[in-house]
Amino acid sequence: MAKAAKETFFLVSSEGTGFFYTNRKNKKKGKGENKLKIRKYDPVARKHVLFEDKKLSKVKKKYSAKASTEAKSE
């Protein structure tokens, strides 16, 4: 039996702290659905803020990839 096609997306803080949550949703359900917006706790800002469904910036992805390769080399 095949696995359901799930897509990972990021809930990025509207405060601009760089903190994000990850979530998964089924690609087959909810075609044309609106972007998810939810109030969650941002530990960097230390308060509840609006998190929106967005792509992470290239800098953030590059930084996380660079950090993981440095950790492996040590």
CNS distance restraints for C-alpha pairs under 8 A (distance, minus, plus):
assign (resid   4 and name CA) (resid  26 and name CA) 7.08 0.50 0.50
assign (resid   5 and name CA) (resid  26 and name CA) 6.04 0.50 0.50
assign (resid   5 and name CA) (resid  27 and name CA) 5.78 0.50 0.50
assign (resid   5 and name CA) (resid  28 and name CA) 7.03 0.50 0.50
assign (resid   6 and name CA) (resid  24 and name CA) 6.20 0.50 0.50
assign (resid   6 and name CA) (resid  25 and name CA) 5.45 0.50 0.50
assign (resid   6 and name CA) (resid  26 and name CA) 4.50 0.50 0.50
assign (resid   6 and name CA) (resid  27 and name CA) 5.53 0.50 0.50
assign (resid   7 and name CA) (resid  24 and name CA) 5.43 0.50 0.50
assign (resid   7 and name CA) (resid  25 and name CA) 5.47 0.50 0.50
assign (resid   7 and name CA) (resid  26 and name CA) 6.28 0.50 0.50
assign (resid   7 and name CA) (resid  27 and name CA) 6.10 0.50 0.50
assign (resid   8 and name CA) (resid  22 and name CA) 6.86 0.50 0.50
assign (resid   8 and name CA) (resid  23 and name CA) 5.70 0.50 0.50
assign (resid   8 and name CA) (resid  24 and name CA) 4.40 0.50 0.50
assign (resid   8 and name CA) (resid  25 and name CA) 6.68 0.50 0.50
assign (resid   9 and name CA) (resid  22 and name CA) 5.89 0.50 0.50
assign (resid   9 and name CA) (resid  23 and name CA) 5.51 0.50 0.50
assign (resid   9 and name CA) (resid  24 and name CA) 6.10 0.50 0.50
assign (resid   9 and name CA) (resid  25 and name CA) 7.87 0.50 0.50
assign (resid   9 and name CA) (resid  53 and name CA) 6.75 0.50 0.50
assign (resid   9 and name CA) (resid  54 and name CA) 7.16 0.50 0.50
assign (resid   9 and name CA) (resid  55 and name CA) 7.14 0.50 0.50
assign (resid  10 and name CA) (resid  20 and name CA) 6.38 0.50 0.50
assign (resid  10 and name CA) (resid  21 and name CA) 5.75 0.50 0.50
assign (resid  10 and name CA) (resid  22 and name CA) 4.61 0.50 0.50
assign (resid  10 and name CA) (resid  23 and name CA) 6.23 0.50 0.50
assign (resid  10 and name CA) (resid  52 and name CA) 7.93 0.50 0.50
assign (resid  10 and name CA) (resid  53 and name CA) 5.71 0.50 0.50
assign (resid  10 and name CA) (resid  54 and name CA) 5.84 0.50 0.50
assign (resid  10 and name CA) (resid  55 and name CA) 6.29 0.50 0.50
assign (resid  10 and name CA) (resid  56 and name CA) 6.96 0.50 0.50
assign (resid  11 and name CA) (resid  20 and name CA) 5.38 0.50 0.50
assign (resid  11 and name CA) (resid  21 and name CA) 5.02 0.50 0.50
assign (resid  11 and name CA) (resid  22 and name CA) 6.10 0.50 0.50
assign (resid  11 and name CA) (resid  23 and name CA) 7.41 0.50 0.50
assign (resid  11 and name CA) (resid  36 and name CA) 7.99 0.50 0.50
assign (resid  11 and name CA) (resid  37 and name CA) 7.95 0.50 0.50
assign (resid  11 and name CA) (resid  51 and name CA) 5.31 0.50 0.50
assign (resid  11 and name CA) (resid  52 and name CA) 5.02 0.50 0.50
assign (resid  11 and name CA) (resid  53 and name CA) 4.63 0.50 0.50
assign (resid  11 and name CA) (resid  54 and name CA) 6.22 0.50 0.50
assign (resid  12 and name CA) (resid  18 and name CA) 7.09 0.50 0.50
assign (resid  12 and name CA) (resid  19 and name CA) 6.40 0.50 0.50
assign (resid  12 and name CA) (resid  20 and name CA) 4.50 0.50 0.50
assign (resid  12 and name CA) (resid  21 and name CA) 6.70 0.50 0.50
assign (resid  12 and name CA) (resid  51 and name CA) 5.21 0.50 0.50
assign (resid  12 and name CA) (resid  52 and name CA) 5.44 0.50 0.50
assign (resid  12 and name CA) (resid  53 and name CA) 6.46 0.50 0.50
assign (resid  12 and name CA) (resid  54 and name CA) 6.25 0.50 0.50
assign (resid  12 and name CA) (resid  56 and name CA) 7.47 0.50 0.50
assign (resid  13 and name CA) (resid  17 and name CA) 6.61 0.50 0.50
assign (resid  13 and name CA) (resid  18 and name CA) 6.61 0.50 0.50
assign (resid  13 and name CA) (resid  19 and name CA) 5.90 0.50 0.50
assign (resid  13 and name CA) (resid  20 and name CA) 5.99 0.50 0.50
assign (resid  13 and name CA) (resid  42 and name CA) 7.13 0.50 0.50
assign (resid  13 and name CA) (resid  49 and name CA) 6.89 0.50 0.50
assign (resid  13 and name CA) (resid  50 and name CA) 6.30 0.50 0.50
assign (resid  13 and name CA) (resid  51 and name CA) 4.59 0.50 0.50
assign (resid  13 and name CA) (resid  52 and name CA) 6.71 0.50 0.50
assign (resid  14 and name CA) (resid  49 and name CA) 6.79 0.50 0.50
assign (resid  14 and name CA) (resid  50 and name CA) 5.67 0.50 0.50
assign (resid  14 and name CA) (resid  51 and name CA) 5.75 0.50 0.50
assign (resid  14 and name CA) (resid  52 and name CA) 6.99 0.50 0.50
assign (resid  15 and name CA) (resid  45 and name CA) 7.48 0.50 0.50
assign (resid  15 and name CA) (resid  49 and name CA) 7.02 0.50 0.50
assign (resid  15 and name CA) (resid  50 and name CA) 7.90 0.50 0.50
assign (resid  17 and name CA) (resid  44 and name CA) 6.46 0.50 0.50
assign (resid  17 and name CA) (resid  45 and name CA) 6.92 0.50 0.50
assign (resid  19 and name CA) (resid  42 and name CA) 6.82 0.50 0.50
assign (resid  19 and name CA) (resid  43 and name CA) 7.92 0.50 0.50
assign (resid  19 and name CA) (resid  44 and name CA) 7.05 0.50 0.50
assign (resid  20 and name CA) (resid  51 and name CA) 7.86 0.50 0.50
assign (resid  26 and name CA) (resid  30 and name CA) 7.68 0.50 0.50
assign (resid  27 and name CA) (resid  31 and name CA) 7.28 0.50 0.50
assign (resid  35 and name CA) (resid  52 and name CA) 7.21 0.50 0.50
assign (resid  35 and name CA) (resid  53 and name CA) 5.59 0.50 0.50
assign (resid  36 and name CA) (resid  52 and name CA) 5.94 0.50 0.50
assign (resid  36 and name CA) (resid  53 and name CA) 5.26 0.50 0.50
assign (resid  37 and name CA) (resid  50 and name CA) 6.68 0.50 0.50
assign (resid  37 and name CA) (resid  51 and name CA) 5.67 0.50 0.50
assign (resid  37 and name CA) (resid  52 and name CA) 4.56 0.50 0.50
assign (resid  37 and name CA) (resid  53 and name CA) 6.44 0.50 0.50
assign (resid  38 and name CA) (resid  50 and name CA) 5.61 0.50 0.50
assign (resid  38 and name CA) (resid  51 and name CA) 5.33 0.50 0.50
assign (resid  38 and name CA) (resid  52 and name CA) 6.67 0.50 0.50
assign (resid  39 and name CA) (resid  48 and name CA) 6.21 0.50 0.50
assign (resid  39 and name CA) (resid  49 and name CA) 5.31 0.50 0.50
assign (resid  39 and name CA) (resid  50 and name CA) 4.37 0.50 0.50
assign (resid  39 and name CA) (resid  51 and name CA) 5.86 0.50 0.50
assign (resid  40 and name CA) (resid  48 and name CA) 5.25 0.50 0.50
assign (resid  40 and name CA) (resid  49 and name CA) 5.82 0.50 0.50
assign (resid  40 and name CA) (resid  50 and name CA) 6.46 0.50 0.50
assign (resid  40 and name CA) (resid  51 and name CA) 6.58 0.50 0.50
assign (resid  41 and name CA) (resid  46 and name CA) 7.19 0.50 0.50
assign (resid  41 and name CA) (resid  47 and name CA) 5.70 0.50 0.50
assign (resid  41 and name CA) (resid  48 and name CA) 4.19 0.50 0.50
assign (resid  41 and name CA) (resid  49 and name CA) 6.27 0.50 0.50
assign (resid  42 and name CA) (resid  46 and name CA) 5.63 0.50 0.50
assign (resid  42 and name CA) (resid  47 and name CA) 5.68 0.50 0.50
assign (resid  42 and name CA) (resid  48 and name CA) 5.86 0.50 0.50
assign (resid  42 and name CA) (resid  49 and name CA) 6.50 0.50 0.50
assign (resid  43 and name CA) (resid  47 and name CA) 6.83 0.50 0.50
assign (resid  56 and name CA) (resid  60 and name CA) 6.48 0.50 0.50
assign (resid  56 and name CA) (resid  61 and name CA) 6.78 0.50 0.50
assign (resid  57 and name CA) (resid  61 and name CA) 6.55 0.50 0.50
assign (resid  58 and name CA) (resid  62 and name CA) 5.95 0.50 0.50
assign (resid  59 and name CA) (resid  63 and name CA) 5.99 0.50 0.50
assign (resid  60 and name CA) (resid  64 and name CA) 6.21 0.50 0.50
assign (resid  61 and name CA) (resid  65 and name CA) 6.13 0.50 0.50
assign (resid  62 and name CA) (resid  66 and name CA) 6.02 0.50 0.50
assign (resid  63 and name CA) (resid  67 and name CA) 6.11 0.50 0.50
assign (resid  64 and name CA) (resid  68 and name CA) 6.30 0.50 0.50
assign (resid  65 and name CA) (resid  69 and name CA) 6.39 0.50 0.50
assign (resid  66 and name CA) (resid  70 and name CA) 6.27 0.50 0.50
assign (resid  67 and name CA) (resid  71 and name CA) 6.23 0.50 0.50
assign (resid  68 and name CA) (resid  72 and name CA) 6.36 0.50 0.50
assign (resid  69 and name CA) (resid  73 and name CA) 6.37 0.50 0.50
assign (resid  70 and name CA) (resid  74 and name CA) 6.49 0.50 0.50
